[in-house]
């Protein structure tokens, strides 16, 4: 009886495993899509309400440093704090709030906090500043983070970096260079070079975050991990980074004055609430996809934001709001798609998909 039922049990097990894997891939792709929506909504928020006074006629008389760095960090802080509120509400409703505070005291929790600083105050601020200076072409540049993560993983933890992964890295670098050359060659303003350089800083920060968070997230519930990340990132931006930038600018109180004005600008905050929500969802789905498909595939599917980001910005800002400067050329679209392909090559061997199809065919019921 056991021998007769064994082939059926194997087929059922493989079918369930394949279904679970496909669901994980779908969630990973959705994490890339929602990250693109986060980029679009935060850009809208930083162009509404009091932000129009700052970036428009600059009625507040802000310095060039404040316009670029303080406002960029402030936008990131507001987004991350809104995202932290969504994350805390989620774990609160599900009865995991005590687990959140308890995890903060553990080694994995501390590792996640360090990763949050690399990915939040460093990478997120660079990401927002890159968007403000260079527009949506900064997004594919930041998508170099999986390639950087693979290199850092090799350097720090002696993780595998084989020829296939090196090829994927080369594809990503070639795509990013293409985007940069096309952007600099177009009529995009003098800020494009600085914007692309700062966007690369975001890629470095997220690559480091991915390496550090890999240890912590493997032992912590994904919803708790994301809550730690968003809370630490938001508070670090607000209480440490912004005061430092204020001191550099010559007025430590200025970031908090601007922060109060921004937080009470309802026409802008509604968009920050949306961007914070999609940032929370994106990270939550990314962590969940990692647990379902493995970190490599989770990284690959989430990395498709290099395509979804420019697409969301173009649709929301360009098509719906009619703002100029968000449309990408055919070369830039092609480079963004190439970047996504490079990320997939880094994460997995494409031939494995063909092997998997053959294995599934073997167990297909007659």
C-alpha positions in Angstrom: 0.0 0.0 0.0 2.8 2.4 0.9 4.7 1.6 -2.3 1.6 2.1 -4.4 0.9 5.5 -2.9 4.5 6.6 -3.0 4.5 8.0 -6.6 1.2 9.9 -5.9 2.7 11.3 -2.7 5.8 12.5 -4.6 3.7 14.1 -7.3 1.5 15.8 -4.7 4.6 17.0 -2.8 6.3 18.4 -5.9 3.0 20.1 -7.1 2.7 21.8 -3.7 6.3 22.8 -3.8 6.0 24.3 -7.3 2.8 26.1 -6.3 4.5 27.6 -3.2 7.5 28.7 -5.3 5.3 30.3 -8.0 3.4 32.2 -5.3 6.7 33.4 -3.8 7.8 34.6 -7.3 4.5 36.5 -7.7 4.9 38.1 -4.3 8.5 39.1 -5.1 7.4 40.7 -8.4 4.7 42.6 -6.5 7.4 43.9 -4.1 9.2 45.4 -7.1 5.9 46.9 -8.4 5.0 48.4 -5.0 8.5 49.8 -4.7 8.0 51.6 -8.0 4.7 53.0 -6.6 6.6 54.2 -3.5 9.0 56.1 -5.6 6.2 57.8 -7.6 4.1 58.7 -4.6 7.0 60.2 -2.6 8.0 62.3 -5.6 4.5 63.6 -5.8 4.5 64.4 -2.1 7.7 66.4 -2.4 6.1 68.5 -5.1 2.9 69.5 -3.2 1.9 71.8 -0.4 4.7 73.6 1.4 7.3 71.7 -0.8 6.2 73.8 -3.8 7.2 77.0 -1.8 10.6 75.5 -1.1 11.4 74.0 -4.5 9.5 76.6 -6.5 10.1 80.3 -5.6 12.1 79.3 -2.4 10.2 81.9 -0.4 11.9 80.5 2.7 15.3 81.5 1.4 16.9 78.1 1.8 20.5 77.5 0.9 21.4 75.3 -2.0 22.7 72.7 0.6 19.3 72.8 2.4 17.3 72.5 -0.8 19.2 69.3 -1.8 20.3 67.5 1.3 18.1 68.7 4.2 14.9 68.5 2.1 15.9 65.1 0.7 16.6 63.8 4.2 13.3 65.3 5.5 11.3 63.7 2.7 12.9 60.3 3.5 12.3 60.8 7.3 8.6 61.6 6.7 8.2 58.6 4.4 10.0 56.2 6.8 8.0 57.4 9.8 4.7 56.9 7.9 6.0 53.5 6.9 6.9 52.7 10.5 3.4 53.7 11.6 1.9 51.3 9.1 4.3 48.5 10.2 3.6 49.1 13.9 -0.1 49.1 13.3 0.3 45.8 11.4 2.2 44.0 14.2 -0.1 45.7 16.8 -3.3 44.3 15.2 -1.7 40.9 14.9 -0.5 40.8 18.6 3.2 40.9 17.7 4.1 44.2 19.4 5.8 42.5 22.4 7.8 40.4 20.0 9.0 43.6 18.3 10.4 45.1 21.5 11.8 41.7 22.6 13.6 41.1 19.2 15.3 44.6 19.4 17.4 43.3 22.4 18.7 40.2 20.5 21.7 39.9 18.3 19.6 39.4 15.1 17.6 42.4 16.1 20.7 44.5 16.5 22.0 43.3 13.2 18.7 44.3 11.5 19.0 47.8 13.2 22.5 48.3 11.7 21.2 47.2 8.3 18.3 49.7 8.7 20.8 52.5 9.2 22.7 51.5 6.0 19.5 51.2 4.0 17.6 54.0 5.6 19.5 57.2 6.5 22.2 56.4 4.0 20.6 54.7 1.0 17.0 56.0 1.2 18.2 59.6 1.6 20.5 59.2 -1.4 17.7 57.6 -3.3 15.3 60.5 -2.8 18.0 63.1 -3.5 18.9 61.2 -6.7 15.3 61.3 -7.8 15.1 65.0 -7.1 18.3 65.8 -9.0 18.2 63.3 -11.9 14.6 62.2 -12.2 13.5 58.6 -12.8 16.7 57.6 -14.6 18.2 57.5 -11.1 16.1 54.4 -10.3 17.9 51.9 -12.5 21.2 53.1 -11.1 20.1 52.3 -7.6 19.1 48.9 -8.8 22.8 48.0 -8.9 22.4 47.0 -5.3 22.1 43.3 -5.9 25.3 43.4 -7.9 27.0 45.3 -5.1 25.5 43.0 -2.5 27.0 40.0 -4.4 30.4 41.6 -4.3 30.2 42.7 -0.7 29.0 39.2 0.3 32.1 37.8 -1.3 34.4 40.2 0.4 32.9 40.2 3.9 31.6 36.6 4.2 33.4 34.7 1.4 30.1 34.0 -0.3 30.1 32.5 -3.8 30.8 34.8 -6.7 31.1 32.6 -9.8 31.4 33.4 -13.5 27.6 33.5 -14.0 27.2 36.1 -11.2 30.2 38.1 -12.5 28.4 38.1 -15.9 25.2 39.4 -14.3 27.2 42.2 -12.5 28.8 43.1 -15.9 25.3 43.3 -17.5 24.1 45.6 -14.7 27.1 47.9 -14.9 26.8 48.1 -18.7 23.1 49.0 -18.3 23.8 51.6 -15.7 26.5 53.2 -17.8 24.1 53.4 -20.7 21.5 55.1 -18.6 24.0 57.6 -17.3 25.4 58.4 -20.7 22.0 58.9 -22.3 20.8 61.0 -19.3 23.8 63.2 -19.3 23.6 63.6 -23.0 20.0 64.7 -22.9 18.5 68.1 -21.9 18.1 67.2 -18.2 20.0 70.0 -16.5 23.3 70.4 -14.7 22.2 68.4 -11.7 22.0 65.1 -13.6 25.7 64.0 -12.9 25.4 64.7 -9.2 22.0 62.9 -9.1 23.4 59.8 -10.7 26.5 59.8 -8.4 24.2 60.1 -5.3 21.9 57.4 -6.7 25.0 55.1 -6.8 25.5 55.8 -3.1 22.0 54.5 -2.6 23.0 51.3 -4.4 26.0 50.9 -2.1 23.8 51.4 1.0 21.2 48.9 -0.1 23.8 46.4 -1.1 25.4 46.6 2.3 21.9 46.4 3.9 21.1 43.2 2.0 24.3 41.5 3.2 23.8 42.6 6.9 20.1 41.9 7.0 20.6 38.4 5.5 21.8 37.2 8.9 19.1 38.9 11.0 16.1 38.2 8.8 16.8 34.5 8.6 16.0 34.2 12.3 13.3 36.8 12.8 9.6 37.0 11.6 9.5 39.0 8.4 6.9 41.4 9.7 9.0 42.0 12.8 12.1 42.5 10.7 10.4 45.2 8.5 9.0 47.0 11.6 12.5 47.2 13.1 13.9 48.5 9.8 11.3 51.2 9.3 11.2 52.4 12.9 15.0 52.5 13.2 15.4 54.2 9.8 12.7 56.8 10.5 14.0 57.7 14.0 17.6 57.8 12.9 16.7 60.1 10.1 14.7 62.4 12.3 16.9 62.5 15.5 20.5 62.0 14.1 20.8 62.7 10.4 18.7 65.9 10.1 20.3 67.6 13.1 23.8 66.9 11.6 22.7 68.3 8.3 21.3 71.3 10.1 24.6 71.9 11.9 26.5 71.7 8.6 24.0 74.2 7.2 24.6 76.5 10.2 21.2 76.1 11.9 20.4 72.9 13.8 16.8 74.1 14.4 16.1 74.5 10.7 15.4 70.8 9.9 12.8 70.6 12.7 11.2 73.9 11.7 10.9 72.6 8.1 9.7 69.2 9.4 6.9 70.8 11.4 5.8 72.8 8.3 5.9 69.6 6.1 4.1 67.5 8.7 1.2 70.0 8.9 1.0 70.4 5.1 -2.0 68.1 4.5 -1.9 68.3 0.7 1.6 66.8 0.8 1.2 64.4 3.7 -1.6 62.4 2.1 1.0 61.4 -0.5 3.6 60.6 2.1 1.1 58.4 3.8 0.6 56.5 0.5 4.4 56.3 -0.2 5.0 55.1 3.4 2.3 52.4 2.9 3.8 51.1 -0.3 7.3 51.2 1.2 6.1 49.1 4.1 4.2 46.7 1.7 7.2 46.4 -0.6 9.7 45.5 2.1 7.2 43.1 3.7 6.6 41.3 0.4 10.3 41.3 -0.3 11.1 39.5 3.0 8.2 37.1 2.5 9.4 36.3 -1.1 12.9 35.6 0.3 11.4 33.1 2.7 9.4 31.3 0.0 11.8 31.2 -2.9 15.2 31.9 -1.3 17.1 35.1 -1.0 18.6 34.9 -4.5 15.2 34.7 -6.3 13.7 37.2 -3.8 16.5 39.6 -4.7 15.9 39.1 -8.4 12.2 39.6 -8.4 12.4 42.6 -6.1 15.1 44.1 -8.3 12.5 44.5 -11.1 11.7 47.9 -9.5 14.5 49.1 -11.9 11.7 48.8 -14.5 8.6 49.4 -12.4 10.0 52.6 -10.8 10.4 54.6 -14.0 7.1 53.1 -15.3 5.2 54.3 -12.2 6.8 57.7 -12.3 6.0 58.1 -16.0 2.4 57.0 -15.5 1.6 58.9 -12.3 3.7 62.1 -12.8 3.9 62.2 -16.6 0.6 60.9 -17.8 -1.8 61.6 -15.0 -0.4 64.8 -13.6 1.0 66.0 -16.9 4.4 67.0 -15.6 7.3 67.1 -18.1 10.6 65.4 -17.7 9.4 61.9 -16.6 9.2 60.2 -20.0 12.2 57.9 -20.7 13.7 57.3 -24.1 13.6 53.9 -25.8 17.3 53.4 -24.9 16.7 54.1 -21.3 13.7 51.7 -21.2 15.9 49.0 -22.8 18.7 49.6 -20.3 16.2 49.4 -17.4 15.0 46.0 -18.7 18.6 44.9 -19.3 19.3 45.8 -15.7 16.5 43.5 -14.5 17.9 40.7 -16.7 21.3 41.2 -15.2 19.8 41.0 -11.7 18.2 37.6 -12.6 21.5 36.3 -13.9 23.2 37.2 -10.6 20.5 35.6 -8.5 20.1 32.3 -10.4 21.2 30.2 -13.4 18.5 30.7 -16.1 19.1 27.1 -17.2 17.7 26.0 -13.8 14.3 27.1 -15.0 14.5 24.7 -18.0 15.6 21.9 -15.7 12.7 22.6 -13.4 10.2 22.4 -16.2 11.6 19.0 -17.3 11.4 17.8 -13.7 7.8 19.0 -13.5 7.0 17.2 -16.7 8.3 13.9 -15.3 5.9 14.1 -12.4 2.9 15.2 -14.5 0.0 12.7 -14.0 -0.8 10.7 -17.1 
